[in-house]
Amino acid sequence: MKRFLLLLPLLLAACRGPEVYLAPGVPFKLRPAGDAPAFFVNQEVVFRLPDGRMETALAALENKDGQLSIVAGTPLGQTLMVITLKGSEAKADVRIPLPGDLDPRTLAGLVQFCAWPAESVRAGLPEGCELKEEGPRRILLRKGRPVWTALREGEAPPYREILLENPSLRLSVKIRTLEE
């Protein structure tokens, strides 16, 4: 019995599923890929950094058969990272150095914040956080203050365009679907 009690915290942790931080102090339990419809999209992603610099990346996202796959790369075709979420397991193959506190799986959480059904996203949020939808705008609040906002245009998912902003980090991301 004592051995079981020692193992109980590990078993409970395994049942919680993968957790990432969408922002400092905002944990999020990644949702099953099957919560969202199947889709495939190629996107241009333009980051406006706090110092005003702009950085561009390309991304390919596929959600099907219970697996979300994200491949991020440079405009010249170099793969930067591959993230997969299947069941409760999220994996990241990162091919560039990242700051030590940056979990690349957060990208899967932000994709889910933008594209997954609201009920599913709410199920991954902790107490003190709230998801609001005002037409095409989705807002993640923590203690009543905006953490992330996403203004989405077009059919869901993958949407034609998304403007994702984090006011406290002074970061904005413009995501545009590339036509086939």
N, C-alpha and C positions, 0 to 999 in steps of 0.2 A: 504494500500500500504506500509506503514512504517513497518508493521509486516512482510510482505513478504520480504522486503529488509533486515530485521534483520535475517530472517531464510535462506536467500540465501546462505551465507557462509556454513552453515550446510548442505544444500542440495547439494552444489557443492562438499563438502568434501565426502559426501556419494557416489557420483557418481565416484570418483577417484578410488575407490577400495582400498584394503589393501596395505599399503606401509611398507616395511622393509628396513633395512640398510644392504647391503652386506658387507660393510666395513665402517669405519668412513668417513663421507662425501659422501657416495655413496648410495643414496636412490634407491629403486627398487619397482615398482608397480607389485605385484604378478600377474601372468598371469592366465587366465582361464585354468582349468584342461583339458578342451576339446581341447586346442591348441596342445596337444601332444597325440600320440596314446595310446591306452589302454595297460597296462602292469602290471605284478606283479613280484616282485623279493625279495629274501632274500639276504642280503649283510653283509659282515664283513667290519667294518670300523676301520681303525687303524690311530690314530692321533699321529703325531710327534709334540710335544709342543715346544715352544721357548726355554725351558730349557733342551731340548733333551729327556725328558721322553716320553714314548710311552703309549698310552691308547687305549684299544680296546672296541668296542661296536658292537652290532648286530642291523640291521635295516631291517624292512619289509616295502616295498613301494608298493602301489597299486594305479593305476590311471585308473579309469573307470567310466562311467556314469556321467561325469562332476564333479568328486570328486577325489582329491588327498589325500591319507592317508599315514602317515608316523608313524611308531611305532619304537622307539629306546629303546634298552634295553642292559643290561649287558650280558656278555657271560654265566652267570649262570641263566639267564632268568628273572631277575627283570626288569619290565618296568620302564623306566626313563621318557619318555614323549610320548605323542600321539598328532600329529598335523594333522588337517584336513583343507582342502581348498575346499570350495564348492561355486560356483558362485563368488561373491566378498567378501565372508566372510571367514577369516582364524581364526581358534581356536587352542589353545594349552592347553593341560592338562599336566602340568609339575609336576612330583612327587618327584623331588629333588630340593634342593636350588640352584639357579643360581645367578651369579653376577647381580646386579641391572640393569646394562646397557645392558645385553644380552637378546635380544628378541628371544625366541625359534622359532618364525615363520621365522626367517632368514634361518633356515634349509630348509624350503620349497623354498625360493628364491635361495639357492645354488643348490638344486635339479633341479630347473628350469634352472639355468645358465648352468648346465652340460647336461641336457637331452632334454629340450624343443627346438623346431625349432628356428633357429637363428632369423628369422623375429619376432617371438613372444617375444623373450628375448629383442631384440632391442626396441620393442614397450614399454617395461617397464623401459627403462633406461632414465635418465634425460639428459639434454643438458650437454655437456662437457665429457660425457662417450661414449665409442665406443666398439662394440663387433667385434672382428676379428676372422676369422676361417682360419687356415692354415692346411689343411688336417684334421688329428684327433685332432689337438690342437685348443682349443678355448681360447681366451684371452680377458679379460675385461680390458679396458684402461680408465683411468680418467686423462684428460689433458695430454694424450700421454704416461702416465706411467702405467705399469701393476699393476692391483689390484689383480685379480685372474687369474690363468691359470688352464686349465683342459686338460689333455692328456687322450684321450679316446680310448679304444681298444674294438673291437667286434661290434656287430650289435646294432643299435640305436633303442630307448632305450630298455633295461636299461644298455647296454654295459657290457662287461665281466669284465673290470677293468677301473678305473678312478683314475688318480693321480691329486689331486686338491691342488694347492699351492697359498699362499698369502705371497709374499716376504716381505712386510713391517711388517706383524705380525710375520714373521718367523714361519709360521704354514704350515704343509703339512698333507694331508689326503689321505690315500690309501684306495680305495673302491673296494672290490672284490666281484663279484657275487658268491653266494654259489650254487652249483649244487643241484638239487632236488634229 
